[in-house]
Amino acid sequence: MQEDVNRHSHLKCLKKVTEKHVKDLCTKKKTSLIKGMKPKAKEMKPFDASLVLKDDGSIGFEFAKNTFAKSK
């Protein structure tokens, strides 16, 4: 099941999701924060986000509040 989700996912990031993430996504419509997702675009930095199951059945991201904070 896990491999099937990863292979057919339309999400543009490189990170394996765990079986717990899949269960939470199906039952709670949201996963816990997944750290270190790597965008396929190599010039972009890794990011932290939760996966969210939308009403139309698609999957999106919910980013951590400090994901885009600039460092001084």
N, C-alpha and C positions, 0 to 999 in steps of 0.2 A: 504494500500500500504506500509506504513512504517513498519508494523509488518512483512509483507511478505519479505521485503528486509532483515530485521534483522534475520528472521528465516532461510532463505535460503542462507545467506551470507557464503562464505567460509573463511572469514577473521577470524583470530585467536585472536580476542580481544573482550572484554566485554564492549560495550558502545552503547547506543541507538543513532541512527542518526535521525536528525529531517527531517521533510518534505522538508525544504529548502535545506538541505544537498543533499537529493535525487534529487531534481530539478536541483541544481547546477551541480551535478555529471552527469546528463543526458544531460544538455544543454551546460555546460562549460567544461565538462570532468574533473572537479576538484572541490573539496569542499574548503571552508575556513578551517583554522586550527581548528582541533577538539582537545580540551585539555582533558587530563585525561583518555585516553584510557587505559584499564587495560588488560594486556596480560593474557591469560588463565593459563600460567605457573606462579604459585604463587610466585616463587622465583624472578621473574622479576619485575622491577618497572614500574609504569604507565608512559605513554609517550604521546607526542603531535605530531600529524601528520595530513596531509590532505589526503583524499581519492582521487585516480586518476583512471579514466577510461582509460584502455589501448586500443590500436588499435585492439587487439584480443578479446576484450569484457570482459577481466578479470579486477578485481579491485585490485589496489595496494596502497601502502603508499608512501607519500612524506613527509619525516621528516623535522621538523624545524631544522635550522642550529645549534642551541644550544642544541638540544636534547641529544646529546652524549658528551657534554662538561663536563670535570671533574672539580669538585669543589676543591678548595685548602684548 
